[in-house]
Amino acid sequence: MNTNFLHSATSWIQGFKERYLAGRAREQKLRQATDMVVKIADPRIRRVGRYRKSLRAPIKEAMAYCDHLVESLPGPVCLSRRQYHKDPLVKALFVSADNLEEVLHLAQGKNTSPDQEKAKDSVALLTMTSEEKTVFRHEQHGDVVLRDVKKRTVNFTDHRILASSATLDKTKERLKGRGLEVMATIAMEQIASLRGDLAELRERREYLKAMRKMLNGRNRTLELFAHRDHETVEKLQNLETLIKEVAEEIDLLRQKIELPKDSLALLQKIMARPEDTLTSNKKTLRLDWMNVILSDKDDNKGNTIALAELSIKDELQRSAVLVAFKGSDTRVH
């Protein structure tokens, strides 16, 4: 009885300790992510009281989203000259085995130390641009040869190897961090753009005020020696209208971005809806050996490949897959 009690108590204490340490680790990770995001987006946010508490829920949402996005990436697939001739996916992504080796060489860098030259396993994210175009080719259907059949081909260019690490877990962690960096950078761009607009409007207001002062002086001079110039008076009236309109625009922008709390609100909005900034969709293609896209009518032909289609703000789009390769321990950004 006592032995069972002691065993249960020990197990409970051990479990409690593990949960406590895991909780502290999560909190530390959340704090580090918050500091990183704020530093990128707008360091002035630190002036806002309890800003970490305000960002806690949005950044947790963004972190969970990045976790799901990275875990859904296909791969890793092995990259090597031998694999180029064995794996339909690898063959589809590169125009030749030499092209594959060139991409790996550029990723690993030309200046490697003797220790780095020793072969190591590396895992990374391979991204590239996919380009589709129309071609015309011959096709045989039974005994009949059809000419100038319209087809679509896909080619992959501008290969980039990112977040290279020694293990898959480390690479995934780096990619999750990069997802947060992307969102923070988008926030920074929006904040900078709004501030730039505000600065331009203020400069425009000062210019209009200077023009008003100059015309008022001219009008005063004419009144002292002759009579009022109606054209000048009309210009002054137009200037007053423009100054009023610019002042209203300035007031609207000031409400959006002038204070650190405004930057915080914008950052909260972006982090709370990460899917508006960064998306990943699975894309499957059935291709023949020349990267011609096959239709459902082409039964038992070609090979099906799976890629992720990454998109930032529906502007920058890249095909992606996790890859593994032998080489130096790269540090590719």
Residue, then its C-alpha position, 0 to 999 in steps of 0.5 A: m500500500n505504502t509502496n503503491f502510494l509512494h510510486s503514485a506520488t513520485s509519478w505525479i511529481q515527475g509529471f508535474k515537473e515535466r509539465y511545468l518545464a514544458g510550459r516554461a519552454r513554451e512561454q520562453k519561445l513565445r516571448q522570443a517570438t514576440d521580441m523578434v516580431v516587434k523588432i522587425a515590425d516597429p521597435r517603438i511598440r515597446r513603448v506601449g504598456r503591456y504590449r507583450k500581453s496584447l500580442r500574446a494571443p495573435i502571435k500564438e495564433a500565428m505560431a500555430y499557423c506556421d506550425h501547420l503550414v510547415e508540417s504540411l510541406p511535402g518531402p523531404v526528397c533526396l537530391s543527387r545525380r543518381q536520384y535524378h534518374k530514379d525519382p520522377l519528382v527530382k527529374a521534373l524539377f531540374v532540366s538535367a542532373d548537371n543543373l541539379e548539381e549546380v544548384l547544390h553547389l551554389a547553395q553550399g558555397k564555394n569557400t568551404s573549409p576542410d571540415q565542411e568538405k566532409a559529406k554531411d546530411s543536410v535538409a532544406l526547403l527548395t523553392m522555385t518558380s514554375e512556368e507553364k507554356t503551350v506547345f504543339r506535339h505529335e500524339q499517337h492514338g492506336d494506329v492514328v498519329l495526330r499532329d499539332v496537338k495542343k499541350r501545356t508544359v511546366n518548367f521550374t527555374d530560379h531554384r533556391i535552397l533555404a533554411s538548410s540544417a543538419t536535421l529535418d526538425k531543425t529545418k522545420e523550426r527555422l522555417k516556422g521562424r521565417g513564417l513569423e518573420v514574413m508576417a512581421t516584415i509585411a507589418m513593417e512595410q505597411i507601417a513604413s508606407l503609412r508613415g511615408d504617406l503621412a510625411e508626404l501629406r505634411e510636406r504638401r501642407e507646408y508647401l500649400k501654406a507657403m504658396r498661400k503666404m506668397l499670394n497673400g503678400r502679392n495681393r497685399t502689395l497690389e492693394l497698397f498700390a493699385h487694386r485687388d487682383h481677382e485672379t490672385v484672390e481666386k487662387l487663394q480660395n483654391l489654396e484654402t480648399l486644398i489645405k483643408e482637404v490635406a489637413e483632413e487626410i492628415d487627421l485620418l492617417r494620424q489616427k492610423i499610424e502616428l503613435p506606437k499603439d497604432s503600430l501595435a494595432l496593425l501588427q495585432k491584426i496581421m498576426a491574428r490573421p496569418e492566412d491573409t499574409l502567407t498561404s500554402n496549397k498542395k499542388t499535384l501534377r501528372l507529367d510525362w518525361m518531357n514535363v508535359i502536363l497530362s490530362d485524365k484522358d492520358d490513362n496509365k501515363g506519366n508520373t504524379i508529383a506533389l508540391a506546395e504552392l507558397s504565396i505571400k500576399d497573393e503576390l510572390q508565389r513559389s513552388a516548394v518541397l523539402v529536400a535532403f542532400k549530401g554536402s557541406d553544412t550550409r548556412v543559406h539564407 
